[in-house]
Amino acid sequence: EWFTVLEHYRRTHCVVPELIIGNGYYFRVFSQNMVGFSDRAATTKEPVFIPRP
């Protein structure tokens, strides 16, 4: 299941809040302009795990 984290964001990096320690997450990125959305985005091949602080 995918969730939108940010919309109308213009920077090249971001912090994703409220991730759960120990869980693994996959990420994908789309861009959008006046014409519409970009082609299907690449997805991370391996999950990113949130480590303990």
ABEGO torsion letter per residue (X at the ends): XBBBABBGBABABBBBBGBBBGBBBBBBBBBBBAAEBBBBBBBBABBBBBBBX
